[in-house]
Amino acid sequence: SESELLACIHQIKLYFYYILADEFASVGIPTPAKLDARCVHLSFDEMRRDGFADDGLFDQMKVFFLPLTMIEHDLTINDVQWRNLSRDRLREREQLLEKQQRLVDELTEKEDEYYRHDDSIRKLRK
């Protein structure tokens, strides 16, 4: 199958990296991932095509294999990315605080209205 061929090619890549690790490291070539993400996706697609019952479990299983398809470079975050994340979180926080304030103001108005109506009802009952 196609996924098996890709897996074999990836094994060859891993073997060469293992044998020539020092040379690859000296020129800055990163360690390859343990699994090729295409192999993971293709293998589950092939299992579906071959008639294996999915029941939604295949997609959950893909998530299990995800860490094996990543390399150290995928996990690094540079300063620009940190600033962007920080800016986005700050903007989101400000929006949430504004929404909270609007909701508190709306609640206060509703409470005031409730008590005005309650007072009116009490006066009418007397």
LUMNU-83370 format. One record per residue: residue in one letter; residue number from 1; x, y, z of N, C-alpha, C in turn. Coordinates in nm, 2 decimals. Each point is the difference from the previous one (the first is absolute). Example, Ala and Ser with C-alpha at 12.3 -4.5 7.8 and 13.67 -1.06 7.14 Angstrom:
BEGIN
+------+-----+--------+--------+--------+--------+--------+--------+--------+--------+--------+
! rest !  nr !    n.u !    n.v !    n.w !   ca.u !   ca.v !   ca.w !    c.u !    c.v !    c.w !
+------+-----+--------+--------+--------+--------+--------+--------+--------+--------+--------+
!    a !   1 !   1.32 !  -0.57 !   0.78 !  -0.09 !   0.12 !   0.00 !   0.09 !   0.12 !   0.00 !
!    s !   2 !  -0.04 !   0.11 !  -0.07 !   0.09 !   0.11 !   0.00 !  -0.08 !   0.11 !   0.08 !
+------+-----+--------+--------+--------+--------+--------+--------+--------+--------+--------+
REM end
This chain:
BEGIN
+------+-----+--------+--------+--------+--------+--------+--------+--------+--------+--------+
! rest !  nr !    n.u !    n.v !    n.w !   ca.u !   ca.v !   ca.w !    c.u !    c.v !    c.w !
+------+-----+--------+--------+--------+--------+--------+--------+--------+--------+--------+
!    s !   1 !   0.08 !  -0.12 !   0.00 !  -0.08 !   0.12 !   0.00 !   0.09 !   0.12 !   0.00 !
!    e !   2 !  -0.06 !   0.12 !  -0.03 !   0.07 !   0.12 !  -0.01 !   0.06 !   0.04 !   0.14 !
!    s !   3 !  -0.08 !  -0.02 !   0.10 !   0.05 !   0.04 !   0.14 !   0.12 !  -0.09 !   0.04 !
!    e !   4 !   0.00 !  -0.13 !  -0.04 !   0.11 !  -0.09 !   0.03 !   0.13 !   0.05 !  -0.08 !
!    l !   5 !  -0.02 !   0.04 !  -0.12 !   0.12 !   0.05 !  -0.08 !   0.05 !   0.13 !   0.06 !
!    l !   6 !  -0.08 !   0.09 !   0.04 !   0.04 !   0.12 !   0.07 !   0.07 !  -0.03 !   0.13 !
!    a !   7 !  -0.05 !  -0.10 !   0.07 !   0.06 !  -0.04 !   0.13 !   0.14 !  -0.06 !  -0.03 !
!    c !   8 !   0.02 !  -0.08 !  -0.10 !   0.13 !  -0.06 !  -0.03 !   0.10 !   0.11 !  -0.04 !
!    i !   9 !  -0.05 !   0.10 !  -0.08 !   0.09 !   0.11 !  -0.04 !   0.04 !   0.08 !   0.13 !
!    h !  10 !  -0.09 !   0.02 !   0.09 !   0.03 !   0.07 !   0.12 !   0.09 !  -0.08 !   0.09 !
!    q !  11 !  -0.01 !  -0.13 !   0.00 !   0.09 !  -0.08 !   0.08 !   0.15 !   0.01 !  -0.06 !
!    i !  12 !   0.01 !   0.01 !  -0.13 !   0.13 !   0.02 !  -0.06 !   0.05 !   0.14 !   0.04 !
!    k !  13 !  -0.08 !   0.10 !   0.00 !   0.04 !   0.13 !   0.05 !   0.06 !  -0.01 !   0.14 !
!    l !  14 !  -0.08 !  -0.06 !   0.09 !   0.04 !  -0.02 !   0.14 !   0.13 !  -0.07 !   0.01 !
!    y !  15 !   0.02 !  -0.11 !  -0.08 !   0.12 !  -0.08 !   0.00 !   0.12 !   0.09 !  -0.04 !
!    f !  16 !  -0.01 !   0.07 !  -0.11 !   0.11 !   0.09 !  -0.04 !   0.03 !   0.10 !   0.10 !
!    y !  17 !  -0.11 !   0.06 !   0.06 !   0.03 !   0.10 !   0.11 !   0.07 !  -0.06 !   0.12 !
!    y !  18 !  -0.04 !  -0.12 !   0.03 !   0.06 !  -0.07 !   0.12 !   0.15 !  -0.03 !  -0.03 !
!    i !  19 !   0.03 !  -0.05 !  -0.13 !   0.14 !  -0.03 !  -0.03 !   0.08 !   0.13 !  -0.02 !
!    l !  20 !  -0.06 !   0.10 !  -0.05 !   0.08 !   0.13 !  -0.03 !  -0.04 !   0.11 !   0.09 !
!    a !  21 !  -0.04 !  -0.03 !   0.12 !  -0.06 !   0.10 !   0.09 !   0.10 !   0.12 !   0.03 !
!    d !  22 !   0.13 !  -0.03 !   0.02 !   0.10 !   0.10 !   0.02 !   0.01 !   0.10 !  -0.12 !
!    e !  23 !   0.01 !  -0.06 !  -0.12 !   0.01 !   0.08 !  -0.12 !  -0.13 !   0.09 !  -0.02 !
!    f !  24 !  -0.11 !  -0.06 !   0.02 !  -0.13 !   0.08 !  -0.01 !   0.00 !   0.11 !   0.11 !
!    a !  25 !   0.04 !  -0.03 !   0.12 !   0.00 !   0.10 !   0.11 !   0.09 !   0.11 !  -0.03 !
!    s !  26 !   0.12 !  -0.03 !  -0.06 !   0.10 !   0.10 !  -0.02 !  -0.04 !   0.10 !  -0.11 !
!    v !  27 !  -0.09 !  -0.04 !  -0.09 !  -0.05 !   0.10 !  -0.10 !  -0.14 !   0.05 !   0.03 !
!    g !  28 !  -0.05 !  -0.04 !   0.12 !  -0.13 !   0.06 !   0.05 !  -0.13 !  -0.06 !  -0.06 !
!    i !  29 !   0.01 !  -0.13 !  -0.04 !  -0.12 !  -0.07 !  -0.05 !  -0.06 !  -0.06 !   0.12 !
!    p !  30 !  -0.13 !   0.04 !   0.02 !  -0.07 !  -0.05 !   0.13 !  -0.03 !  -0.15 !  -0.01 !
!    t !  31 !  -0.02 !  -0.05 !   0.12 !  -0.03 !  -0.14 !   0.01 !  -0.14 !  -0.02 !  -0.06 !
!    p !  32 !  -0.02 !  -0.10 !  -0.09 !  -0.13 !  -0.03 !  -0.06 !  -0.10 !  -0.05 !   0.11 !
!    a !  33 !  -0.12 !   0.02 !  -0.03 !  -0.11 !  -0.05 !   0.09 !   0.00 !  -0.15 !   0.00 !
!    k !  34 !  -0.04 !  -0.06 !   0.11 !  -0.01 !  -0.15 !   0.01 !  -0.09 !  -0.06 !  -0.10 !
!    l !  35 !  -0.11 !   0.07 !  -0.03 !  -0.10 !  -0.04 !  -0.10 !  -0.03 !   0.11 !  -0.10 !
!    d !  36 !  -0.03 !  -0.04 !  -0.12 !  -0.04 !   0.10 !  -0.10 !  -0.15 !   0.02 !   0.01 !
!    a !  37 !  -0.04 !   0.12 !   0.02 !  -0.14 !   0.03 !   0.02 !  -0.09 !  -0.05 !  -0.12 !
!    r !  38 !   0.06 !   0.00 !  -0.12 !  -0.08 !  -0.05 !  -0.11 !  -0.03 !  -0.15 !   0.01 !
!    c !  39 !   0.10 !  -0.07 !   0.06 !  -0.02 !  -0.15 !   0.02 !  -0.12 !  -0.02 !   0.09 !
!    v !  40 !   0.00 !   0.08 !   0.11 !  -0.11 !  -0.02 !   0.10 !  -0.13 !   0.03 !  -0.06 !
!    h !  41 !  -0.02 !   0.11 !  -0.07 !  -0.12 !   0.03 !  -0.07 !  -0.04 !  -0.10 !  -0.10 !
!    l !  42 !   0.09 !  -0.04 !  -0.09 !  -0.03 !  -0.09 !  -0.10 !  -0.04 !  -0.14 !   0.05 !
!    s !  43 !   0.07 !  -0.04 !   0.11 !  -0.03 !  -0.14 !   0.05 !  -0.14 !   0.00 !   0.05 !
!    f !  44 !  -0.05 !   0.10 !   0.07 !  -0.13 !   0.00 !   0.05 !  -0.10 !   0.01 !  -0.11 !
!    d !  45 !   0.03 !   0.08 !  -0.11 !  -0.09 !   0.01 !  -0.11 !  -0.01 !  -0.14 !  -0.07 !
!    e !  46 !   0.12 !  -0.07 !  -0.01 !   0.00 !  -0.13 !  -0.07 !  -0.09 !  -0.10 !   0.09 !
!    m !  47 !   0.01 !   0.01 !   0.13 !  -0.08 !  -0.09 !   0.08 !  -0.15 !   0.03 !  -0.02 !
!    r !  48 !  -0.03 !   0.12 !  -0.01 !  -0.14 !   0.04 !  -0.03 !  -0.05 !  -0.06 !  -0.13 !
!    r !  49 !   0.09 !   0.02 !  -0.11 !  -0.04 !  -0.06 !  -0.13 !  -0.01 !  -0.15 !   0.00 !
!    d !  50 !   0.09 !  -0.06 !   0.08 !  -0.01 !  -0.15 !   0.01 !  -0.11 !  -0.05 !   0.08 !
!    g !  51 !  -0.08 !   0.09 !   0.05 !  -0.13 !  -0.05 !   0.07 !   0.01 !  -0.01 !   0.15 !
!    f !  52 !   0.11 !   0.04 !   0.06 !   0.01 !  -0.01 !   0.15 !  -0.10 !   0.10 !   0.06 !
!    a !  53 !  -0.07 !  -0.04 !   0.10 !  -0.10 !   0.08 !   0.07 !   0.08 !   0.12 !   0.07 !
!    d !  54 !  -0.05 !   0.12 !  -0.03 !   0.07 !   0.12 !   0.06 !  -0.06 !   0.04 !   0.13 !
!    d !  55 !  -0.12 !   0.02 !   0.01 !  -0.07 !   0.04 !   0.12 !   0.06 !   0.13 !   0.06 !
!    g !  56 !   0.07 !   0.08 !  -0.08 !   0.06 !   0.12 !   0.05 !   0.13 !  -0.02 !   0.07 !
!    l !  57 !   0.04 !  -0.12 !   0.02 !   0.12 !  -0.03 !   0.08 !   0.13 !   0.03 !  -0.08 !
!    f !  58 !   0.00 !  -0.01 !  -0.13 !   0.12 !   0.02 !  -0.08 !   0.05 !   0.14 !   0.02 !
!    d !  59 !  -0.09 !   0.10 !   0.00 !   0.05 !   0.14 !   0.01 !   0.06 !   0.02 !   0.14 !
!    q !  60 !  -0.06 !  -0.06 !   0.10 !   0.06 !   0.00 !   0.14 !   0.14 !  -0.06 !   0.00 !
!    m !  61 !   0.01 !  -0.11 !  -0.08 !   0.13 !  -0.07 !   0.00 !   0.11 !   0.08 !  -0.07 !
!    k !  62 !  -0.04 !   0.08 !  -0.10 !   0.09 !   0.08 !  -0.07 !   0.07 !   0.10 !   0.10 !
!    v !  63 !  -0.08 !   0.06 !   0.09 !   0.05 !   0.09 !   0.10 !   0.10 !  -0.07 !   0.09 !
!    f !  64 !  -0.02 !  -0.12 !   0.03 !   0.10 !  -0.08 !   0.07 !   0.14 !   0.00 !  -0.07 !
!    f !  65 !   0.00 !  -0.02 !  -0.13 !   0.12 !  -0.01 !  -0.07 !   0.06 !   0.14 !  -0.04 !
!    l !  66 !  -0.07 !   0.11 !   0.02 !   0.05 !   0.13 !  -0.03 !   0.13 !   0.04 !   0.06 !
!    p !  67 !   0.03 !  -0.03 !   0.13 !   0.13 !   0.04 !   0.05 !   0.12 !  -0.07 !  -0.07 !
!    l !  68 !  -0.03 !  -0.12 !  -0.05 !   0.11 !  -0.07 !  -0.07 !   0.03 !   0.06 !  -0.14 !
!    t !  69 !  -0.09 !   0.09 !  -0.05 !   0.02 !   0.06 !  -0.13 !   0.06 !   0.13 !   0.01 !
!    m !  70 !   0.04 !   0.05 !   0.12 !   0.05 !   0.13 !   0.02 !   0.15 !  -0.01 !   0.02 !
!    i !  71 !   0.07 !   0.11 !  -0.03 !   0.14 !   0.01 !   0.03 !   0.02 !   0.12 !   0.09 !
!    e !  72 !   0.12 !   0.02 !   0.06 !   0.03 !   0.10 !   0.09 !  -0.03 !   0.14 !  -0.06 !
!    h !  73 !   0.03 !   0.02 !  -0.12 !  -0.03 !   0.13 !  -0.07 !  -0.15 !   0.03 !   0.00 !
!    d !  74 !  -0.08 !  -0.10 !  -0.01 !  -0.15 !   0.03 !   0.00 !  -0.04 !   0.05 !   0.14 !
!    l !  75 !   0.07 !  -0.02 !   0.10 !  -0.04 !   0.03 !   0.14 !   0.06 !   0.14 !   0.04 !
!    t !  76 !   0.10 !   0.05 !  -0.07 !   0.06 !   0.12 !   0.04 !  -0.09 !   0.12 !  -0.04 !
!    i !  77 !   0.01 !   0.10 !   0.09 !  -0.08 !   0.13 !  -0.02 !   0.10 !   0.11 !   0.01 !
!    n !  78 !   0.01 !   0.08 !  -0.11 !   0.09 !   0.11 !   0.01 !  -0.06 !   0.13 !   0.06 !
!    d !  79 !   0.08 !   0.10 !   0.02 !  -0.05 !   0.12 !   0.07 !  -0.12 !   0.07 !  -0.07 !
!    v !  80 !   0.00 !   0.00 !  -0.13 !  -0.11 !   0.06 !  -0.07 !  -0.13 !  -0.08 !   0.02 !
!    q !  81 !   0.01 !  -0.13 !   0.00 !  -0.12 !  -0.08 !   0.03 !  -0.05 !   0.02 !   0.14 !
!    w !  82 !   0.10 !   0.01 !   0.10 !  -0.04 !   0.03 !   0.14 !  -0.07 !   0.13 !   0.01 !
!    r !  83 !   0.05 !   0.11 !  -0.07 !  -0.06 !   0.13 !   0.00 !  -0.14 !   0.00 !  -0.06 !
!    n !  84 !  -0.01 !  -0.07 !  -0.11 !  -0.13 !  -0.01 !  -0.06 !  -0.10 !  -0.07 !   0.09 !
!    l !  85 !   0.04 !  -0.11 !   0.06 !  -0.09 !  -0.08 !   0.09 !  -0.04 !   0.09 !   0.12 !
!    s !  86 !   0.10 !   0.07 !   0.05 !  -0.02 !   0.09 !   0.12 !  -0.10 !   0.11 !  -0.04 !
!    r !  87 !   0.02 !   0.06 !  -0.12 !  -0.09 !   0.11 !  -0.04 !  -0.14 !  -0.05 !  -0.02 !
!    d !  88 !  -0.01 !  -0.12 !  -0.06 !  -0.14 !  -0.06 !  -0.03 !  -0.07 !  -0.03 !   0.14 !
!    r !  89 !   0.08 !  -0.05 !   0.09 !  -0.06 !  -0.04 !   0.13 !  -0.04 !   0.13 !   0.07 !
!    l !  90 !   0.08 !   0.11 !  -0.01 !  -0.03 !   0.12 !   0.07 !  -0.13 !   0.07 !  -0.07 !
!    r !  91 !   0.00 !  -0.01 !  -0.13 !  -0.12 !   0.05 !  -0.07 !  -0.13 !  -0.08 !   0.04 !
!    e !  92 !   0.02 !  -0.13 !   0.01 !  -0.12 !  -0.08 !   0.04 !  -0.04 !   0.03 !   0.14 !
!    r !  93 !   0.10 !   0.02 !   0.09 !  -0.03 !   0.03 !   0.14 !  -0.07 !   0.13 !   0.01 !
!    e !  94 !   0.04 !   0.10 !  -0.07 !  -0.06 !   0.13 !   0.00 !  -0.15 !  -0.01 !  -0.05 !
!    q !  95 !  -0.02 !  -0.07 !  -0.11 !  -0.13 !  -0.02 !  -0.05 !  -0.09 !  -0.07 !   0.11 !
!    l !  96 !   0.05 !  -0.10 !   0.06 !  -0.07 !  -0.07 !   0.10 !  -0.04 !   0.09 !   0.12 !
!    l !  97 !   0.10 !   0.08 !   0.04 !  -0.03 !   0.10 !   0.11 !  -0.11 !   0.10 !  -0.04 !
!    e !  98 !   0.01 !   0.04 !  -0.12 !  -0.10 !   0.10 !  -0.05 !  -0.14 !  -0.07 !   0.00 !
!    k !  99 !   0.00 !  -0.12 !  -0.05 !  -0.13 !  -0.08 !   0.00 !  -0.05 !  -0.02 !   0.14 !
!    q ! 100 !   0.09 !  -0.03 !   0.09 !  -0.04 !  -0.02 !   0.14 !  -0.06 !   0.12 !   0.06 !
!    q ! 101 !   0.06 !   0.12 !  -0.03 !  -0.05 !   0.13 !   0.05 !  -0.14 !   0.03 !  -0.06 !
!    r ! 102 !  -0.02 !  -0.03 !  -0.13 !  -0.13 !   0.02 !  -0.06 !  -0.10 !  -0.09 !   0.07 !
!    l ! 103 !   0.03 !  -0.12 !   0.02 !  -0.09 !  -0.09 !   0.07 !  -0.03 !   0.04 !   0.14 !
!    v ! 104 !   0.10 !   0.05 !   0.07 !  -0.03 !   0.04 !   0.14 !  -0.09 !   0.13 !  -0.01 !
!    d ! 105 !   0.02 !   0.09 !  -0.09 !  -0.08 !   0.11 !  -0.02 !  -0.14 !  -0.04 !  -0.03 !
!    e ! 106 !  -0.02 !  -0.09 !  -0.09 !  -0.13 !  -0.05 !  -0.04 !  -0.07 !  -0.07 !   0.12 !
!    l ! 107 !   0.07 !  -0.08 !   0.07 !  -0.05 !  -0.06 !   0.12 !  -0.05 !   0.10 !   0.10 !
!    t ! 108 !   0.08 !   0.11 !   0.02 !  -0.04 !   0.10 !   0.09 !  -0.13 !   0.07 !  -0.04 !
!    e ! 109 !  -0.01 !   0.03 !  -0.13 !  -0.12 !   0.06 !  -0.06 !  -0.12 !  -0.09 !   0.03 !
!    k ! 110 !   0.02 !  -0.13 !  -0.03 !  -0.11 !  -0.10 !   0.02 !  -0.05 !  -0.01 !   0.14 !
!    e ! 111 !   0.10 !   0.00 !   0.09 !  -0.03 !   0.00 !   0.15 !  -0.08 !   0.13 !   0.04 !
!    d ! 112 !   0.05 !   0.11 !  -0.05 !  -0.07 !   0.13 !   0.03 !  -0.14 !  -0.01 !  -0.05 !
!    e ! 113 !  -0.02 !  -0.05 !  -0.12 !  -0.13 !  -0.01 !  -0.06 !  -0.09 !  -0.09 !   0.08 !
!    y ! 114 !   0.06 !  -0.11 !   0.04 !  -0.08 !  -0.10 !   0.08 !  -0.04 !   0.06 !   0.13 !
!    y ! 115 !   0.08 !   0.07 !   0.07 !  -0.04 !   0.06 !   0.13 !  -0.10 !   0.11 !  -0.02 !
!    r ! 116 !   0.01 !   0.08 !  -0.11 !  -0.10 !   0.10 !  -0.03 !  -0.13 !  -0.06 !  -0.02 !
!    h ! 117 !  -0.01 !  -0.11 !  -0.08 !  -0.12 !  -0.07 !  -0.02 !  -0.05 !  -0.06 !   0.13 !
!    d ! 118 !   0.09 !  -0.06 !   0.08 !  -0.04 !  -0.06 !   0.13 !  -0.06 !   0.11 !   0.09 !
!    d ! 119 !   0.06 !   0.11 !   0.00 !  -0.05 !   0.11 !   0.09 !  -0.14 !   0.05 !  -0.05 !
!    s ! 120 !  -0.01 !   0.01 !  -0.13 !  -0.14 !   0.03 !  -0.06 !  -0.10 !  -0.10 !   0.03 !
!    i ! 121 !   0.03 !  -0.13 !   0.00 !  -0.10 !  -0.10 !   0.03 !  -0.03 !   0.01 !   0.15 !
!    r ! 122 !   0.09 !   0.02 !   0.09 !  -0.02 !   0.01 !   0.14 !  -0.10 !   0.12 !   0.03 !
!    k ! 123 !   0.03 !   0.11 !  -0.07 !  -0.09 !   0.12 !   0.02 !  -0.14 !  -0.03 !  -0.05 !
!    l ! 124 !  -0.01 !  -0.07 !  -0.11 !  -0.14 !  -0.03 !  -0.05 !  -0.07 !  -0.09 !   0.09 !
!    r ! 125 !   0.07 !  -0.09 !   0.07 !  -0.07 !  -0.10 !   0.09 !  -0.05 !   0.07 !   0.12 !
!    k ! 126 !   0.06 !   0.11 !   0.04 !  -0.04 !   0.07 !   0.13 !  -0.12 !   0.08 !  -0.02 !
+------+-----+--------+--------+--------+--------+--------+--------+--------+--------+--------+
REM end
